[in-house]
Amino acid sequence: MVLNNKEINRLKKKYKDSLKEMEHYDNTFEKLWGRERVDLTLDKKVIVKLKKIKEKTGKPMSRIVEEAIIKI
């Protein structure tokens, strides 16, 4: 299958994030996909708020924190 420049550019745009992750892995051998456990120290008020959001949404606290960081 031969791809023209238009198709190549479309695929580059569509898979831009994946290509960046693979390039990072080629350079550093560090995977940017998957999940990794880390320790965080949070204010007790924030933890209480996270627990309330967790009960309301049914999402784990780690996902709530992750989504909030991604929005930044």
Sine and cosine of phi, psi and omega as CSV:
sin_phi,cos_phi,sin_psi,cos_psi,sin_omega,cos_omega
0.00,0.00,0.83,-0.55,0.01,-1.00
-0.98,-0.20,0.77,-0.63,-0.01,-1.00
-0.97,-0.25,0.66,-0.75,0.08,-1.00
-1.00,0.04,0.16,-0.99,-0.06,-1.00
-0.87,0.50,-0.59,0.81,-0.01,-1.00
-0.89,0.46,-0.70,0.71,-0.01,-1.00
-0.93,0.37,-0.64,0.77,0.03,-1.00
-0.88,0.47,-0.71,0.71,0.01,-1.00
-0.91,0.42,-0.60,0.80,0.04,-1.00
-0.90,0.44,-0.69,0.72,0.01,-1.00
-0.93,0.38,-0.62,0.78,0.06,-1.00
-0.87,0.49,-0.68,0.74,-0.01,-1.00
-0.93,0.37,-0.68,0.73,-0.05,-1.00
-0.91,0.42,-0.65,0.76,-0.08,-1.00
-0.94,-0.33,0.50,0.87,-0.05,-1.00
-0.82,0.57,-0.76,0.64,-0.04,-1.00
-0.90,0.43,-0.68,0.73,0.01,-1.00
-0.89,0.45,-0.66,0.76,0.02,-1.00
-0.90,0.43,-0.62,0.78,0.05,-1.00
-0.90,0.43,-0.67,0.74,0.02,-1.00
-0.89,0.45,-0.68,0.73,0.00,-1.00
-0.93,0.38,-0.61,0.80,0.05,-1.00
-0.90,0.43,-0.67,0.75,0.05,-1.00
-0.87,0.50,-0.69,0.72,0.01,-1.00
-0.89,0.45,-0.67,0.74,0.02,-1.00
-0.87,0.50,-0.59,0.81,-0.04,-1.00
-0.99,0.13,-0.56,0.83,-0.15,-0.99
-0.86,-0.51,-0.22,0.98,-0.11,-0.99
0.87,0.49,0.41,0.91,0.05,-1.00
-0.95,-0.33,0.83,-0.55,-0.01,-1.00
-0.98,0.18,0.71,-0.70,0.06,-1.00
-0.98,-0.21,0.07,1.00,0.04,-1.00
-0.94,-0.34,0.32,-0.95,-0.07,-1.00
1.00,-0.06,-0.21,-0.98,-0.04,-1.00
-0.77,-0.64,0.44,-0.90,0.01,-1.00
-0.63,-0.78,0.64,-0.77,-0.01,-1.00
-0.99,0.10,0.72,-0.70,0.08,-1.00
-0.71,-0.71,0.39,-0.92,0.06,-1.00
-0.99,-0.16,0.73,-0.68,0.05,-1.00
-0.80,-0.59,0.56,-0.83,0.11,-0.99
-0.95,-0.31,0.87,-0.50,-0.04,-1.00
-0.83,-0.55,0.45,-0.89,0.10,-1.00
-0.88,0.47,0.59,-0.81,-0.03,-1.00
-0.87,0.49,-0.55,0.83,0.03,-1.00
-0.91,0.42,-0.61,0.80,0.02,-1.00
-0.92,0.39,-0.64,0.77,0.01,-1.00
-0.90,0.44,-0.67,0.74,0.03,-1.00
-0.88,0.47,-0.68,0.73,0.02,-1.00
-0.90,0.44,-0.67,0.74,0.04,-1.00
-0.87,0.49,-0.66,0.75,0.02,-1.00
-0.90,0.44,-0.62,0.78,0.04,-1.00
-0.91,0.42,-0.69,0.72,0.03,-1.00
-0.90,0.44,-0.63,0.78,0.02,-1.00
-0.88,0.48,-0.71,0.71,0.02,-1.00
-0.90,0.43,-0.63,0.78,-0.04,-1.00
-0.94,0.34,-0.68,0.73,-0.11,-0.99
-0.99,-0.13,-0.40,0.92,-0.07,-1.00
0.99,0.14,0.08,1.00,0.02,-1.00
-1.00,0.05,0.54,-0.84,0.12,-0.99
-0.90,0.43,0.47,-0.88,-0.02,-1.00
-0.86,0.51,-0.58,0.81,-0.01,-1.00
-0.89,0.46,-0.61,0.79,0.03,-1.00
-0.93,0.36,-0.61,0.79,0.01,-1.00
-0.89,0.46,-0.72,0.70,0.01,-1.00
-0.90,0.43,-0.70,0.71,0.00,-1.00
-0.85,0.52,-0.73,0.69,0.01,-1.00
-0.89,0.45,-0.63,0.78,0.01,-1.00
-0.91,0.41,-0.63,0.77,0.00,-1.00
-0.93,0.36,-0.64,0.77,0.00,-1.00
-0.89,0.46,-0.56,0.83,-0.01,-1.00
-0.93,0.37,-0.38,0.92,-0.05,-1.00
-0.94,0.35,0.00,0.00,0.00,0.00
